[in-house]
């Protein structure tokens, strides 16, 4: 199993080889000498074209021209169109840029992302055939540096997609289109859930304060003995996705519902504003509580292991989506995020502990196979839907009583066990990296 950086879901492709500067001799993807080959890219606001759809494996330089009216980003994606192999950001209108990388044999896709926000433009298949050598190698230090770069780019990409997905959700929610809002809610949240291992870094005035503004559950709100989940002192000041979830999935006369459209609009504005702050933070437009946004490899790998542990032992009761019961979307996104983390260090692990690498691959497959059994078709644009978590699990309803392990359904126990085992393996991965 090989992966680099995700754009949105499941597994597959090796750690991208180190970026290197090189001069290229030939145009259109034809093989040159050991200095590599060149592919020309023309990007516009609504298109992204390469002058070659196939090259031999090895070093390649993408010469990029932006003929559009906005800053743009060029990306090389893995076969599943969900992981970033290499990218070049912020190419201004009318300007040129070069991206040099090394690609192994396989199927990739190229695409652009105007303004570094939202969906891809001009997604096109790009094949890398068996090469004549010339692929570069890297020591562990270089591989670790590249892994952090890849994962940081992945976080940026997910946040960029989160901005647009949040806007689409908010539009439906504020307009009162309940059916559409409920469909968009879990899909938009997946972009956040995939990068949750690093949520502790999402702080402006203090560690993780932005994560709390976006993703705080009702159960985490301050309370006094005897308080009910709907007590005003618990609801007042509660913001983010889950405050809107409580309103969206509750009856109009529920204590969890907003009393007016003005309150609903204010909650939506807060969510969108905090999401834009997150975007500005990860793209370096503003500084966080610890300065410029920066990730460490040990933080990334340990965070993935801890998040999986939380899924297996806490999220498994359905407390995170206690009103919508869309927990399976989150579980899938959390696992995908962990797969990205592992994919970026996979070559390092294979070199140090081949048995562990094989076990991790089997662990991810086991969890994904279970989640696949609980899918419920796809949306009109092909995104996977999942069943209501209540249909397969004993869950915490409206932040109320928490089910005990003895109450779990067979499906719930199976899922918890598989994710817990995977968490243990990812903890070992983190130990190898340290």
Secondary structure, 3 states (H helix, E strand, C coil): CCCCEECCCCCCCCCCCCCCCCCCCCCCCCCCCCCCEEEEEEEECCEEEECCCEEECEEEEEEEEECCCCCEEEEEECCCCCEEEEEEEEECCCCEEEEEEEECCEEEEEEECHHHCCCCEEEEEEEEECCCCCCCCCCHHHHHHHHHHHHHHHHHHHHHHHHHHHHHHHHHHHCCCHHHHHHHHHHHHHHHHCCHHHHHHCCCCCCCHHHHHHHCCHHHCCCCCCCCCCCHHHHCCCCCHHHHHHHHCCCCCCCCCCCCHHHHHHHHHHHHHHHHHHHHHHCCCCCECCECCCCCHHHHHHHHHHHHHHHHHCHHHCCCCCCCCCHHHHHHHHHHHHHHHHHHHHHHHHHHCHHHHHHHHHHHHHHHHHHHCCEEEECCCCCEEECCHHHCCCCCCCCCCCCCHHHCCHHHHHHHHHHHHHHHHHHHHHHHHC
